[in-house]
């Protein structure tokens, strides 16, 4: 059994975050809330999203796994008008997820979950923690997009830097410690990442959100932030590109 009522803006947050990596996802529902874990087809990035029952207007569920087509949920979101709530209910007999928006009912066949991976978030000990606003990160991304398809993230005890270097041009964004939300860094660390993945992740996060990044030298970056007015938590993990000497 699964039945929930949710604000369109909350469901939109969830779907945009997942859609950066996959077209189909396994929604693990239970009494305490919803969990989604997904890894992109190239196994470069993964996401873990948890939203408690308090993030919904109404929520009832038994333990179950629902395979969901992300693009179809986007179509449902386009039907919502300001002030609407979206109701979701699992029709077990027909293996459907039924959405109700205003006077419209959309019945959506569920995806077979056997082919959907269930990744486990690796337990990484990353020595540096940087907290920064999304708008600062987006500015650095915009500056980098015309220069290179990779971006280097560097943290020092004095601040945080995003830099891209192409064949002829380079660009960097430097944020001293006093412009960051917080910084825990004892020595310099640097890693290089594919810009398209990093850009898509940051663009999926609501403007004004404080993003926490856990970093190391040539290690994955772990990007953590809250959703659904603090009722949900998201972790992105992005693998580095190891530079050749």
PyMOL commands that set and color helices and strands:
alter all, ss='L'
color gray80, all
select helices_A, chain A and resi 8-19+53-55+70-77+113-115+134-144+177-179+195-203+228-230
alter helices_A, ss='H'
color red, helices_A
select strands_A, chain A and resi 2-7+24-30+33-39+45-52+58-61+64-69+85-91+96-101+104-109+128-133+150-156+159-165+170-176+182-184+189-194+210-215+221-227+232-238
alter strands_A, ss='S'
color yellow, strands_A
deselect
rebuild
show_as cartoon
